[in-house]
Amino acid sequence: MLTAEQIAAAQKANITTLFGLTTKAFEGMEKLIELNVQASKAAIAETADNVQAIMGAKDAQELLALQAALVQPLAEKTAAYSRHVYDITSGATSEFKAAAEAQSAESQKKFMAVVEDAAKNAPAGSETAVAMMKSTVAAANNAIESVQKAVKQASDMAETNMSSMAATATQATKTSARKR
């Protein structure tokens, strides 16, 4: 059985984890806000420069050349911005995932301790029920580990796809810009 001290210690650990994750969430939000402010400032400055250049175009051919020259940097900047957002969010997500996995492992460990304690104190003749309970807990732990592995694989695949898409978009823009 859990003692009052164990329950208090668990609650204290949970509160510490909660505050730590809240701090990480705010840090991630601060990074996103800072990125958006920087991107907005850069976009405003570039737009002003681009408008000045377009207004100074002498003919339609120069105007078209200016427009074509603007497409490639815009695509590259968009891809870079997307990578930054992804890096910030995946960093925060990994912090949350690590905390959840640690919490899950600790909970499993404590639950197994309770099951073991109950098995030691079980009345004679209940060995089958205890064995079935241990088997059920082991199966649940295996299922949780399988889900965690699947989530990690999906996360890794999403990261790979994001990198691939960004590289493909940048390359396609460069190729398109060279053809003009």
Secondary structure by P-SEA (a helix, b strand, c coil): cccaaaaaaaaaaaaaaaaaaaaaaaaaaaaaaaaaaaaaaaaaaaaaaaaaaaaacccaaaaaaaaaaaaaaaaaaaaaaaaaaaaaaaaaaaaaaaaaaaaaaaaaaaaaaaaaaaaaaccccaaaaaaaaaaaaaaaaaaaaaaaaaaaaaaaaaaaaaaaaaaaaaaaaaaaaaac
